[in-house]
């Protein structure tokens, strides 16, 4: 899967992040500073998230090599596309369903507890807050993780998740700096646009899965000309 798709998923999918993680971004201890310093602090927080996503991508890439060697990438891509279509068409709340899983409940509780402690610690903990924020159960992140698995290469998987994280930064940065100008009502309106993009990405993943084994290198056709033929 091309890296640009990961960035685009992050960029457009951050409409979802504004509703889910927006409150955390708005509660960061950067208020009362000059605009450029506030932006630097918010970027520090977001870089923490990106690094966590990159580490997850590396781990997933290592695990995903098994799928790659088994030739299951096209099935993963098609399966993800169908899943996204179902989520978009039936307005499924992925996060609430994830939190019904005991492990996810425990992870969510632990991360929020640690975030609560760190938010009281001042500006010097913004990077750590970002690192932990990246571990919060999130359907959008898991969509990106499945896309990373389908790359089949460790470094590409890591780059895929890094690109996804960077894609979420612009809107999250704007949300944090805009502060009270982006109300909860507007954040929820932005989230309503997400199903449109989910359908687009679903079709992208399905199309990619259906064409995964189609050779695109010209060298393949040259080699075919030299293949022994039976007469």
Biotite code that builds the C-alpha atoms (Angstrom):
import biotite.structure as struc

atoms = struc.array([
    struc.Atom([0.000, 0.000, 0.000], chain_id="A", res_id=1, res_name="UNK", atom_name="CA", element="C"),
    struc.Atom([1.458, 3.363, -1.029], chain_id="A", res_id=2, res_name="UNK", atom_name="CA", element="C"),
    struc.Atom([2.611, 5.612, 1.807], chain_id="A", res_id=3, res_name="UNK", atom_name="CA", element="C"),
    struc.Atom([0.478, 8.493, 0.514], chain_id="A", res_id=4, res_name="UNK", atom_name="CA", element="C"),
    struc.Atom([-2.657, 6.531, 1.333], chain_id="A", res_id=5, res_name="UNK", atom_name="CA", element="C"),
    struc.Atom([-1.571, 6.343, 4.985], chain_id="A", res_id=6, res_name="UNK", atom_name="CA", element="C"),
    struc.Atom([-1.037, 10.109, 5.129], chain_id="A", res_id=7, res_name="UNK", atom_name="CA", element="C"),
    struc.Atom([-4.421, 10.690, 3.493], chain_id="A", res_id=8, res_name="UNK", atom_name="CA", element="C"),
    struc.Atom([-6.135, 8.321, 5.931], chain_id="A", res_id=9, res_name="UNK", atom_name="CA", element="C"),
    struc.Atom([-4.599, 10.286, 8.791], chain_id="A", res_id=10, res_name="UNK", atom_name="CA", element="C"),
    struc.Atom([-5.443, 13.660, 7.271], chain_id="A", res_id=11, res_name="UNK", atom_name="CA", element="C"),
    struc.Atom([-9.081, 12.938, 6.469], chain_id="A", res_id=12, res_name="UNK", atom_name="CA", element="C"),
    struc.Atom([-9.570, 10.542, 9.352], chain_id="A", res_id=13, res_name="UNK", atom_name="CA", element="C"),
    struc.Atom([-8.463, 13.235, 11.788], chain_id="A", res_id=14, res_name="UNK", atom_name="CA", element="C"),
    struc.Atom([-12.055, 14.460, 11.496], chain_id="A", res_id=15, res_name="UNK", atom_name="CA", element="C"),
    struc.Atom([-12.666, 11.532, 13.837], chain_id="A", res_id=16, res_name="UNK", atom_name="CA", element="C"),
    struc.Atom([-9.665, 12.436, 16.014], chain_id="A", res_id=17, res_name="UNK", atom_name="CA", element="C"),
    struc.Atom([-11.041, 15.935, 16.605], chain_id="A", res_id=18, res_name="UNK", atom_name="CA", element="C"),
    struc.Atom([-14.012, 14.414, 18.393], chain_id="A", res_id=19, res_name="UNK", atom_name="CA", element="C"),
    struc.Atom([-12.145, 11.653, 20.221], chain_id="A", res_id=20, res_name="UNK", atom_name="CA", element="C"),
    struc.Atom([-8.784, 13.233, 21.130], chain_id="A", res_id=21, res_name="UNK", atom_name="CA", element="C"),
    struc.Atom([-9.734, 16.889, 20.778], chain_id="A", res_id=22, res_name="UNK", atom_name="CA", element="C"),
    struc.Atom([-10.540, 17.246, 24.498], chain_id="A", res_id=23, res_name="UNK", atom_name="CA", element="C"),
    struc.Atom([-7.033, 16.013, 25.384], chain_id="A", res_id=24, res_name="UNK", atom_name="CA", element="C"),
    struc.Atom([-5.436, 18.435, 22.921], chain_id="A", res_id=25, res_name="UNK", atom_name="CA", element="C"),
    struc.Atom([-7.498, 21.303, 24.361], chain_id="A", res_id=26, res_name="UNK", atom_name="CA", element="C"),
    struc.Atom([-6.482, 20.430, 27.923], chain_id="A", res_id=27, res_name="UNK", atom_name="CA", element="C"),
    struc.Atom([-2.741, 20.525, 27.248], chain_id="A", res_id=28, res_name="UNK", atom_name="CA", element="C"),
    struc.Atom([-0.863, 22.961, 29.547], chain_id="A", res_id=29, res_name="UNK", atom_name="CA", element="C"),
    struc.Atom([0.241, 25.487, 26.927], chain_id="A", res_id=30, res_name="UNK", atom_name="CA", element="C"),
    struc.Atom([-2.278, 28.276, 27.528], chain_id="A", res_id=31, res_name="UNK", atom_name="CA", element="C"),
    struc.Atom([-1.059, 31.810, 28.147], chain_id="A", res_id=32, res_name="UNK", atom_name="CA", element="C"),
    struc.Atom([2.008, 31.504, 25.933], chain_id="A", res_id=33, res_name="UNK", atom_name="CA", element="C"),
    struc.Atom([3.021, 33.266, 22.755], chain_id="A", res_id=34, res_name="UNK", atom_name="CA", element="C"),
    struc.Atom([1.477, 31.653, 19.630], chain_id="A", res_id=35, res_name="UNK", atom_name="CA", element="C"),
    struc.Atom([4.770, 30.291, 18.309], chain_id="A", res_id=36, res_name="UNK", atom_name="CA", element="C"),
    struc.Atom([5.603, 28.710, 21.681], chain_id="A", res_id=37, res_name="UNK", atom_name="CA", element="C"),
    struc.Atom([2.133, 27.215, 21.967], chain_id="A", res_id=38, res_name="UNK", atom_name="CA", element="C"),
    struc.Atom([2.505, 25.743, 18.469], chain_id="A", res_id=39, res_name="UNK", atom_name="CA", element="C"),
    struc.Atom([5.895, 24.261, 19.406], chain_id="A", res_id=40, res_name="UNK", atom_name="CA", element="C"),
    struc.Atom([4.447, 22.654, 22.534], chain_id="A", res_id=41, res_name="UNK", atom_name="CA", element="C"),
    struc.Atom([1.478, 21.202, 20.655], chain_id="A", res_id=42, res_name="UNK", atom_name="CA", element="C"),
    struc.Atom([3.837, 19.855, 17.993], chain_id="A", res_id=43, res_name="UNK", atom_name="CA", element="C"),
    struc.Atom([5.881, 18.204, 20.760], chain_id="A", res_id=44, res_name="UNK", atom_name="CA", element="C"),
    struc.Atom([2.724, 16.441, 21.921], chain_id="A", res_id=45, res_name="UNK", atom_name="CA", element="C"),
    struc.Atom([1.849, 15.376, 18.381], chain_id="A", res_id=46, res_name="UNK", atom_name="CA", element="C"),
    struc.Atom([5.360, 14.082, 17.699], chain_id="A", res_id=47, res_name="UNK", atom_name="CA", element="C"),
    struc.Atom([4.940, 11.830, 20.712], chain_id="A", res_id=48, res_name="UNK", atom_name="CA", element="C"),
    struc.Atom([1.838, 10.354, 19.069], chain_id="A", res_id=49, res_name="UNK", atom_name="CA", element="C"),
    struc.Atom([3.646, 9.909, 15.746], chain_id="A", res_id=50, res_name="UNK", atom_name="CA", element="C"),
    struc.Atom([6.527, 8.065, 17.405], chain_id="A", res_id=51, res_name="UNK", atom_name="CA", element="C"),
    struc.Atom([4.123, 5.693, 19.159], chain_id="A", res_id=52, res_name="UNK", atom_name="CA", element="C"),
    struc.Atom([2.409, 4.974, 15.835], chain_id="A", res_id=53, res_name="UNK", atom_name="CA", element="C"),
    struc.Atom([5.801, 4.382, 14.198], chain_id="A", res_id=54, res_name="UNK", atom_name="CA", element="C"),
    struc.Atom([6.813, 1.900, 16.908], chain_id="A", res_id=55, res_name="UNK", atom_name="CA", element="C"),
    struc.Atom([3.464, 0.122, 16.501], chain_id="A", res_id=56, res_name="UNK", atom_name="CA", element="C"),
    struc.Atom([4.091, 0.016, 12.757], chain_id="A", res_id=57, res_name="UNK", atom_name="CA", element="C"),
    struc.Atom([7.491, -1.579, 13.306], chain_id="A", res_id=58, res_name="UNK", atom_name="CA", element="C"),
    struc.Atom([6.073, -4.261, 15.599], chain_id="A", res_id=59, res_name="UNK", atom_name="CA", element="C"),
    struc.Atom([3.149, -4.885, 13.272], chain_id="A", res_id=60, res_name="UNK", atom_name="CA", element="C"),
    struc.Atom([5.551, -5.064, 10.320], chain_id="A", res_id=61, res_name="UNK", atom_name="CA", element="C"),
    struc.Atom([7.531, -7.795, 12.031], chain_id="A", res_id=62, res_name="UNK", atom_name="CA", element="C"),
    struc.Atom([4.355, -9.739, 12.740], chain_id="A", res_id=63, res_name="UNK", atom_name="CA", element="C"),
    struc.Atom([2.962, -8.986, 9.284], chain_id="A", res_id=64, res_name="UNK", atom_name="CA", element="C"),
    struc.Atom([5.814, -10.690, 7.470], chain_id="A", res_id=65, res_name="UNK", atom_name="CA", element="C"),
    struc.Atom([4.052, -13.967, 8.193], chain_id="A", res_id=66, res_name="UNK", atom_name="CA", element="C"),
    struc.Atom([1.013, -12.750, 6.266], chain_id="A", res_id=67, res_name="UNK", atom_name="CA", element="C"),
    struc.Atom([3.254, -11.534, 3.462], chain_id="A", res_id=68, res_name="UNK", atom_name="CA", element="C"),
    struc.Atom([5.027, -14.860, 3.089], chain_id="A", res_id=69, res_name="UNK", atom_name="CA", element="C"),
    struc.Atom([1.704, -16.662, 3.185], chain_id="A", res_id=70, res_name="UNK", atom_name="CA", element="C"),
    struc.Atom([0.435, -14.531, 0.285], chain_id="A", res_id=71, res_name="UNK", atom_name="CA", element="C"),
    struc.Atom([-2.472, -13.150, 2.282], chain_id="A", res_id=72, res_name="UNK", atom_name="CA", element="C"),
    struc.Atom([-1.941, -9.447, 1.573], chain_id="A", res_id=73, res_name="UNK", atom_name="CA", element="C"),
    struc.Atom([-4.653, -9.190, -1.061], chain_id="A", res_id=74, res_name="UNK", atom_name="CA", element="C"),
    struc.Atom([-7.166, -10.887, 1.251], chain_id="A", res_id=75, res_name="UNK", atom_name="CA", element="C"),
    struc.Atom([-6.227, -8.526, 4.091], chain_id="A", res_id=76, res_name="UNK", atom_name="CA", element="C"),
    struc.Atom([-6.735, -5.518, 1.839], chain_id="A", res_id=77, res_name="UNK", atom_name="CA", element="C"),
    struc.Atom([-10.116, -6.723, 0.563], chain_id="A", res_id=78, res_name="UNK", atom_name="CA", element="C"),
    struc.Atom([-11.220, -7.683, 4.078], chain_id="A", res_id=79, res_name="UNK", atom_name="CA", element="C"),
    struc.Atom([-10.292, -4.247, 5.397], chain_id="A", res_id=80, res_name="UNK", atom_name="CA", element="C"),
    struc.Atom([-12.185, -2.584, 2.569], chain_id="A", res_id=81, res_name="UNK", atom_name="CA", element="C"),
    struc.Atom([-15.325, -4.609, 3.277], chain_id="A", res_id=82, res_name="UNK", atom_name="CA", element="C"),
    struc.Atom([-14.995, -3.835, 6.992], chain_id="A", res_id=83, res_name="UNK", atom_name="CA", element="C"),
    struc.Atom([-14.774, -0.092, 6.305], chain_id="A", res_id=84, res_name="UNK", atom_name="CA", element="C"),
    struc.Atom([-17.840, -0.254, 4.065], chain_id="A", res_id=85, res_name="UNK", atom_name="CA", element="C"),
    struc.Atom([-19.836, -1.986, 6.789], chain_id="A", res_id=86, res_name="UNK", atom_name="CA", element="C"),
    struc.Atom([-18.697, 0.550, 9.400], chain_id="A", res_id=87, res_name="UNK", atom_name="CA", element="C"),
    struc.Atom([-19.593, 3.489, 7.152], chain_id="A", res_id=88, res_name="UNK", atom_name="CA", element="C"),
    struc.Atom([-22.925, 2.194, 5.849], chain_id="A", res_id=89, res_name="UNK", atom_name="CA", element="C"),
    struc.Atom([-24.235, 1.005, 9.219], chain_id="A", res_id=90, res_name="UNK", atom_name="CA", element="C"),
    struc.Atom([-22.698, 3.829, 11.307], chain_id="A", res_id=91, res_name="UNK", atom_name="CA", element="C"),
    struc.Atom([-20.982, 1.366, 13.639], chain_id="A", res_id=92, res_name="UNK", atom_name="CA", element="C"),
    struc.Atom([-19.306, 2.905, 16.680], chain_id="A", res_id=93, res_name="UNK", atom_name="CA", element="C"),
    struc.Atom([-16.025, 1.000, 16.538], chain_id="A", res_id=94, res_name="UNK", atom_name="CA", element="C"),
    struc.Atom([-14.595, 2.490, 19.738], chain_id="A", res_id=95, res_name="UNK", atom_name="CA", element="C"),
    struc.Atom([-17.538, 1.451, 21.919], chain_id="A", res_id=96, res_name="UNK", atom_name="CA", element="C"),
    struc.Atom([-17.331, -2.088, 20.573], chain_id="A", res_id=97, res_name="UNK", atom_name="CA", element="C"),
    struc.Atom([-13.584, -2.214, 21.128], chain_id="A", res_id=98, res_name="UNK", atom_name="CA", element="C"),
    struc.Atom([-14.041, -1.142, 24.727], chain_id="A", res_id=99, res_name="UNK", atom_name="CA", element="C"),
    struc.Atom([-16.249, -4.177, 25.347], chain_id="A", res_id=100, res_name="UNK", atom_name="CA", element="C"),
    struc.Atom([-13.124, -6.318, 25.028], chain_id="A", res_id=101, res_name="UNK", atom_name="CA", element="C"),
    struc.Atom([-11.619, -6.786, 28.531], chain_id="A", res_id=102, res_name="UNK", atom_name="CA", element="C"),
    struc.Atom([-8.042, -6.144, 27.407], chain_id="A", res_id=103, res_name="UNK", atom_name="CA", element="C"),
    struc.Atom([-9.068, -2.933, 25.635], chain_id="A", res_id=104, res_name="UNK", atom_name="CA", element="C"),
    struc.Atom([-10.973, -1.790, 28.707], chain_id="A", res_id=105, res_name="UNK", atom_name="CA", element="C"),
    struc.Atom([-7.909, -2.341, 30.880], chain_id="A", res_id=106, res_name="UNK", atom_name="CA", element="C"),
    struc.Atom([-5.612, -0.593, 28.392], chain_id="A", res_id=107, res_name="UNK", atom_name="CA", element="C"),
    struc.Atom([-7.987, 2.374, 28.064], chain_id="A", res_id=108, res_name="UNK", atom_name="CA", element="C"),
    struc.Atom([-8.338, 2.715, 31.850], chain_id="A", res_id=109, res_name="UNK", atom_name="CA", element="C"),
    struc.Atom([-4.572, 2.510, 32.426], chain_id="A", res_id=110, res_name="UNK", atom_name="CA", element="C"),
    struc.Atom([-3.712, 5.027, 29.682], chain_id="A", res_id=111, res_name="UNK", atom_name="CA", element="C"),
    struc.Atom([-6.329, 7.529, 30.875], chain_id="A", res_id=112, res_name="UNK", atom_name="CA", element="C"),
    struc.Atom([-5.104, 7.187, 34.456], chain_id="A", res_id=113, res_name="UNK", atom_name="CA", element="C"),
    struc.Atom([-1.530, 7.911, 33.396], chain_id="A", res_id=114, res_name="UNK", atom_name="CA", element="C"),
    struc.Atom([-2.647, 10.803, 31.191], chain_id="A", res_id=115, res_name="UNK", atom_name="CA", element="C"),
    struc.Atom([-4.525, 12.314, 34.135], chain_id="A", res_id=116, res_name="UNK", atom_name="CA", element="C"),
    struc.Atom([-1.339, 12.256, 36.204], chain_id="A", res_id=117, res_name="UNK", atom_name="CA", element="C"),
    struc.Atom([0.810, 13.675, 33.396], chain_id="A", res_id=118, res_name="UNK", atom_name="CA", element="C"),
    struc.Atom([-1.587, 16.521, 32.618], chain_id="A", res_id=119, res_name="UNK", atom_name="CA", element="C"),
    struc.Atom([-0.962, 17.817, 36.127], chain_id="A", res_id=120, res_name="UNK", atom_name="CA", element="C"),
    struc.Atom([2.782, 17.792, 35.578], chain_id="A", res_id=121, res_name="UNK", atom_name="CA", element="C"),
    struc.Atom([3.104, 20.850, 33.350], chain_id="A", res_id=122, res_name="UNK", atom_name="CA", element="C"),
    struc.Atom([4.555, 21.557, 29.928], chain_id="A", res_id=123, res_name="UNK", atom_name="CA", element="C"),
    struc.Atom([7.660, 19.382, 30.350], chain_id="A", res_id=124, res_name="UNK", atom_name="CA", element="C"),
    struc.Atom([5.526, 16.253, 29.952], chain_id="A", res_id=125, res_name="UNK", atom_name="CA", element="C"),
    struc.Atom([3.825, 17.069, 26.662], chain_id="A", res_id=126, res_name="UNK", atom_name="CA", element="C"),
    struc.Atom([5.953, 14.606, 24.688], chain_id="A", res_id=127, res_name="UNK", atom_name="CA", element="C"),
    struc.Atom([5.181, 11.777, 27.125], chain_id="A", res_id=128, res_name="UNK", atom_name="CA", element="C"),
    struc.Atom([1.480, 12.662, 26.982], chain_id="A", res_id=129, res_name="UNK", atom_name="CA", element="C"),
    struc.Atom([1.665, 12.280, 23.207], chain_id="A", res_id=130, res_name="UNK", atom_name="CA", element="C"),
    struc.Atom([3.384, 8.907, 23.518], chain_id="A", res_id=131, res_name="UNK", atom_name="CA", element="C"),
    struc.Atom([0.630, 7.607, 25.778], chain_id="A", res_id=132, res_name="UNK", atom_name="CA", element="C"),
    struc.Atom([-2.144, 9.177, 23.719], chain_id="A", res_id=133, res_name="UNK", atom_name="CA", element="C"),
    struc.Atom([-1.011, 7.034, 20.818], chain_id="A", res_id=134, res_name="UNK", atom_name="CA", element="C"),
    struc.Atom([-1.936, 3.926, 22.815], chain_id="A", res_id=135, res_name="UNK", atom_name="CA", element="C"),
    struc.Atom([-5.585, 4.867, 23.354], chain_id="A", res_id=136, res_name="UNK", atom_name="CA", element="C"),
    struc.Atom([-7.931, 2.346, 21.666], chain_id="A", res_id=137, res_name="UNK", atom_name="CA", element="C"),
    struc.Atom([-8.969, 3.942, 18.372], chain_id="A", res_id=138, res_name="UNK", atom_name="CA", element="C"),
    struc.Atom([-10.701, 2.381, 15.392], chain_id="A", res_id=139, res_name="UNK", atom_name="CA", element="C"),
    struc.Atom([-8.944, 4.729, 12.975], chain_id="A", res_id=140, res_name="UNK", atom_name="CA", element="C"),
    struc.Atom([-5.523, 3.676, 14.267], chain_id="A", res_id=141, res_name="UNK", atom_name="CA", element="C"),
    struc.Atom([-6.425, 0.023, 13.862], chain_id="A", res_id=142, res_name="UNK", atom_name="CA", element="C"),
    struc.Atom([-7.521, 0.654, 10.282], chain_id="A", res_id=143, res_name="UNK", atom_name="CA", element="C"),
    struc.Atom([-4.066, 2.120, 9.623], chain_id="A", res_id=144, res_name="UNK", atom_name="CA", element="C"),
    struc.Atom([-2.425, -0.843, 11.374], chain_id="A", res_id=145, res_name="UNK", atom_name="CA", element="C"),
    struc.Atom([-4.161, -3.318, 9.060], chain_id="A", res_id=146, res_name="UNK", atom_name="CA", element="C"),
    struc.Atom([-2.989, -1.228, 6.117], chain_id="A", res_id=147, res_name="UNK", atom_name="CA", element="C"),
    struc.Atom([0.534, -1.384, 7.550], chain_id="A", res_id=148, res_name="UNK", atom_name="CA", element="C"),
    struc.Atom([0.319, -5.179, 7.837], chain_id="A", res_id=149, res_name="UNK", atom_name="CA", element="C"),
    struc.Atom([-0.475, -5.406, 4.136], chain_id="A", res_id=150, res_name="UNK", atom_name="CA", element="C"),
    struc.Atom([2.847, -3.767, 3.190], chain_id="A", res_id=151, res_name="UNK", atom_name="CA", element="C"),
    struc.Atom([4.709, -6.976, 4.086], chain_id="A", res_id=152, res_name="UNK", atom_name="CA", element="C"),
    struc.Atom([7.985, -5.112, 4.813], chain_id="A", res_id=153, res_name="UNK", atom_name="CA", element="C"),
    struc.Atom([9.034, -3.936, 8.273], chain_id="A", res_id=154, res_name="UNK", atom_name="CA", element="C"),
    struc.Atom([10.414, -0.528, 7.299], chain_id="A", res_id=155, res_name="UNK", atom_name="CA", element="C"),
    struc.Atom([7.446, 0.170, 5.024], chain_id="A", res_id=156, res_name="UNK", atom_name="CA", element="C"),
    struc.Atom([5.067, -0.758, 7.820], chain_id="A", res_id=157, res_name="UNK", atom_name="CA", element="C"),
    struc.Atom([6.856, 1.664, 10.157], chain_id="A", res_id=158, res_name="UNK", atom_name="CA", element="C"),
    struc.Atom([6.843, 4.382, 7.480], chain_id="A", res_id=159, res_name="UNK", atom_name="CA", element="C"),
    struc.Atom([3.158, 3.720, 6.800], chain_id="A", res_id=160, res_name="UNK", atom_name="CA", element="C"),
    struc.Atom([2.205, 4.322, 10.432], chain_id="A", res_id=161, res_name="UNK", atom_name="CA", element="C"),
    struc.Atom([4.511, 7.347, 10.653], chain_id="A", res_id=162, res_name="UNK", atom_name="CA", element="C"),
    struc.Atom([2.820, 8.851, 7.589], chain_id="A", res_id=163, res_name="UNK", atom_name="CA", element="C"),
    struc.Atom([-0.574, 8.126, 9.110], chain_id="A", res_id=164, res_name="UNK", atom_name="CA", element="C"),
    struc.Atom([0.435, 9.910, 12.321], chain_id="A", res_id=165, res_name="UNK", atom_name="CA", element="C"),
    struc.Atom([1.778, 12.912, 10.420], chain_id="A", res_id=166, res_name="UNK", atom_name="CA", element="C"),
    struc.Atom([-1.494, 13.092, 8.506], chain_id="A", res_id=167, res_name="UNK", atom_name="CA", element="C"),
    struc.Atom([-3.405, 13.593, 11.747], chain_id="A", res_id=168, res_name="UNK", atom_name="CA", element="C"),
    struc.Atom([-1.188, 16.478, 12.878], chain_id="A", res_id=169, res_name="UNK", atom_name="CA", element="C"),
    struc.Atom([-2.559, 19.460, 10.858], chain_id="A", res_id=170, res_name="UNK", atom_name="CA", element="C"),
    struc.Atom([-6.157, 19.262, 12.096], chain_id="A", res_id=171, res_name="UNK", atom_name="CA", element="C"),
    struc.Atom([-5.122, 18.292, 15.625], chain_id="A", res_id=172, res_name="UNK", atom_name="CA", element="C"),
    struc.Atom([-2.707, 21.230, 15.704], chain_id="A", res_id=173, res_name="UNK", atom_name="CA", element="C"),
    struc.Atom([-5.400, 23.595, 14.455], chain_id="A", res_id=174, res_name="UNK", atom_name="CA", element="C"),
    struc.Atom([-7.845, 22.240, 17.044], chain_id="A", res_id=175, res_name="UNK", atom_name="CA", element="C"),
    struc.Atom([-5.424, 22.771, 19.909], chain_id="A", res_id=176, res_name="UNK", atom_name="CA", element="C"),
    struc.Atom([-4.471, 26.295, 18.829], chain_id="A", res_id=177, res_name="UNK", atom_name="CA", element="C"),
    struc.Atom([-8.040, 27.359, 17.984], chain_id="A", res_id=178, res_name="UNK", atom_name="CA", element="C"),
    struc.Atom([-9.101, 26.431, 21.511], chain_id="A", res_id=179, res_name="UNK", atom_name="CA", element="C"),
    struc.Atom([-12.570, 27.569, 22.395], chain_id="A", res_id=180, res_name="UNK", atom_name="CA", element="C"),
    struc.Atom([-13.312, 28.673, 18.833], chain_id="A", res_id=181, res_name="UNK", atom_name="CA", element="C"),
    struc.Atom([-13.921, 25.031, 17.878], chain_id="A", res_id=182, res_name="UNK", atom_name="CA", element="C"),
    struc.Atom([-16.787, 23.975, 20.098], chain_id="A", res_id=183, res_name="UNK", atom_name="CA", element="C"),
    struc.Atom([-17.920, 20.442, 20.826], chain_id="A", res_id=184, res_name="UNK", atom_name="CA", element="C"),
    struc.Atom([-20.846, 21.004, 18.476], chain_id="A", res_id=185, res_name="UNK", atom_name="CA", element="C"),
    struc.Atom([-18.522, 21.824, 15.583], chain_id="A", res_id=186, res_name="UNK", atom_name="CA", element="C"),
    struc.Atom([-16.236, 18.899, 16.389], chain_id="A", res_id=187, res_name="UNK", atom_name="CA", element="C"),
    struc.Atom([-19.195, 16.539, 16.196], chain_id="A", res_id=188, res_name="UNK", atom_name="CA", element="C"),
    struc.Atom([-20.256, 18.086, 12.883], chain_id="A", res_id=189, res_name="UNK", atom_name="CA", element="C"),
    struc.Atom([-16.777, 17.411, 11.505], chain_id="A", res_id=190, res_name="UNK", atom_name="CA", element="C"),
    struc.Atom([-17.033, 13.783, 12.612], chain_id="A", res_id=191, res_name="UNK", atom_name="CA", element="C"),
    struc.Atom([-20.193, 13.370, 10.535], chain_id="A", res_id=192, res_name="UNK", atom_name="CA", element="C"),
    struc.Atom([-18.082, 13.785, 7.386], chain_id="A", res_id=193, res_name="UNK", atom_name="CA", element="C"),
    struc.Atom([-16.017, 10.705, 8.249], chain_id="A", res_id=194, res_name="UNK", atom_name="CA", element="C"),
    struc.Atom([-18.335, 8.046, 6.675], chain_id="A", res_id=195, res_name="UNK", atom_name="CA", element="C"),
    struc.Atom([-17.868, 9.653, 3.249], chain_id="A", res_id=196, res_name="UNK", atom_name="CA", element="C"),
    struc.Atom([-14.123, 9.221, 3.478], chain_id="A", res_id=197, res_name="UNK", atom_name="CA", element="C"),
    struc.Atom([-14.445, 5.723, 4.922], chain_id="A", res_id=198, res_name="UNK", atom_name="CA", element="C"),
    struc.Atom([-16.362, 4.629, 1.821], chain_id="A", res_id=199, res_name="UNK", atom_name="CA", element="C"),
    struc.Atom([-13.672, 6.108, -0.421], chain_id="A", res_id=200, res_name="UNK", atom_name="CA", element="C"),
    struc.Atom([-10.913, 4.303, 1.461], chain_id="A", res_id=201, res_name="UNK", atom_name="CA", element="C"),
    struc.Atom([-12.926, 1.079, 1.493], chain_id="A", res_id=202, res_name="UNK", atom_name="CA", element="C"),
    struc.Atom([-13.106, 1.127, -2.296], chain_id="A", res_id=203, res_name="UNK", atom_name="CA", element="C"),
    struc.Atom([-9.388, 1.919, -2.455], chain_id="A", res_id=204, res_name="UNK", atom_name="CA", element="C"),
    struc.Atom([-8.470, -1.079, -0.289], chain_id="A", res_id=205, res_name="UNK", atom_name="CA", element="C"),
    struc.Atom([-10.802, -3.418, -2.178], chain_id="A", res_id=206, res_name="UNK", atom_name="CA", element="C"),
    struc.Atom([-9.489, -2.279, -5.552], chain_id="A", res_id=207, res_name="UNK", atom_name="CA", element="C"),
    struc.Atom([-5.925, -2.739, -4.385], chain_id="A", res_id=208, res_name="UNK", atom_name="CA", element="C"),
    struc.Atom([-6.667, -6.223, -3.062], chain_id="A", res_id=209, res_name="UNK", atom_name="CA", element="C"),
    struc.Atom([-8.284, -7.336, -6.308], chain_id="A", res_id=210, res_name="UNK", atom_name="CA", element="C"),
    struc.Atom([-5.300, -6.152, -8.335], chain_id="A", res_id=211, res_name="UNK", atom_name="CA", element="C"),
    struc.Atom([-2.529, -7.065, -5.925], chain_id="A", res_id=212, res_name="UNK", atom_name="CA", element="C"),
    struc.Atom([-1.076, -9.878, -8.032], chain_id="A", res_id=213, res_name="UNK", atom_name="CA", element="C"),
    struc.Atom([-1.207, -8.041, -11.348], chain_id="A", res_id=214, res_name="UNK", atom_name="CA", element="C"),
    struc.Atom([2.423, -7.593, -12.546], chain_id="A", res_id=215, res_name="UNK", atom_name="CA", element="C"),
    struc.Atom([3.232, -3.973, -13.306], chain_id="A", res_id=216, res_name="UNK", atom_name="CA", element="C"),
    struc.Atom([6.967, -4.116, -14.074], chain_id="A", res_id=217, res_name="UNK", atom_name="CA", element="C"),
    struc.Atom([7.862, -4.075, -17.763], chain_id="A", res_id=218, res_name="UNK", atom_name="CA", element="C"),
    struc.Atom([10.711, -6.525, -17.033], chain_id="A", res_id=219, res_name="UNK", atom_name="CA", element="C"),
    struc.Atom([8.090, -9.198, -16.344], chain_id="A", res_id=220, res_name="UNK", atom_name="CA", element="C"),
    struc.Atom([6.862, -9.027, -19.912], chain_id="A", res_id=221, res_name="UNK", atom_name="CA", element="C"),
    struc.Atom([10.419, -9.152, -21.239], chain_id="A", res_id=222, res_name="UNK", atom_name="CA", element="C"),
    struc.Atom([11.093, -12.293, -19.193], chain_id="A", res_id=223, res_name="UNK", atom_name="CA", element="C"),
    struc.Atom([7.925, -13.862, -20.537], chain_id="A", res_id=224, res_name="UNK", atom_name="CA", element="C"),
    struc.Atom([9.218, -13.513, -24.082], chain_id="A", res_id=225, res_name="UNK", atom_name="CA", element="C"),
    struc.Atom([12.167, -15.746, -23.204], chain_id="A", res_id=226, res_name="UNK", atom_name="CA", element="C"),
    struc.Atom([10.140, -18.410, -21.417], chain_id="A", res_id=227, res_name="UNK", atom_name="CA", element="C"),
    struc.Atom([10.381, -21.894, -23.043], chain_id="A", res_id=228, res_name="UNK", atom_name="CA", element="C"),
    struc.Atom([7.255, -22.780, -24.981], chain_id="A", res_id=229, res_name="UNK", atom_name="CA", element="C"),
    struc.Atom([5.828, -26.177, -25.862], chain_id="A", res_id=230, res_name="UNK", atom_name="CA", element="C"),
    struc.Atom([5.007, -26.809, -29.542], chain_id="A", res_id=231, res_name="UNK", atom_name="CA", element="C"),
])
